[in-house]
Each structure stands twice: as structure tokens, then as C-alpha cells.
């Protein structure tokens, strides 16, 4: 499954009124609070079998940031 498609499906589980997710879509655009963002990232970690350091989660603002982090973690194959 395309990574952006997965993120869109996941985002819709938090806000079903979302029509389309783009790389530029932010968590603010999705109306997610900090707890939902953490829950979202945990679901991403589980899906892609990665671990994102807690301090780096705060850096994630948009879907592109999440996509980039997935790629980085997959390349490093460690905690990133």
C-alpha cells in the first residue's frame, strides 16, 4: 500500500470529514490534538515496524514530515 494512502486512511479514523490528504496536510489541518498525534505516530510505527524517538515526534508537523521520517527510519533500520 502506498504510504500516503495509508496515512490518509489512518487520518480518516480521527476525522471522517477529511476528503483528501496531501503531503502538505498538517496535523493542525486535521484538527488533531497532541494526544491524537502521538496515537497516530504509534500506529505508523506499528505499520512500518519502526521506532521514532519521542523527541523527534515533536518535529513532525505534516504528512510529508511523517513520510520522510518513515523513509529515514527504514534506511537506518534503527531508532530514529
Secondary structure, DSSP 8 states (H G I E B T S, - for coil): --HHHHHHHHHHTT-TT-----TT-BTTTTT--HHHHHHHHHHHHHHHT----HHHHTT--BHHHHHHHHHHHHHHTS--
